[in-house]
Amino acid sequence: MSNNYSIEEMVNLLDYCPFCGGKAKIIRHRRSFSNDNDFYWTIECTKCKTLIDTYLTIGDAIRAWNRRADK
């Protein structure tokens, strides 16, 4: 996944929630207080609040959220 996308553009790459069909949002967690550019990433449904694990890259978080058993 390219780093040339803004977070707003990356939200458009997210599939809807597999449980309720709600929209997903990207959540950024600061990993280190000594480095302002060091984050963990996760995805959460805005409707039912389903949340995936945290990932070191936003691309990995998006791939995990979009992974479906039937794909």
Disulfide bonds with the S-S distance in Angstrom:
none
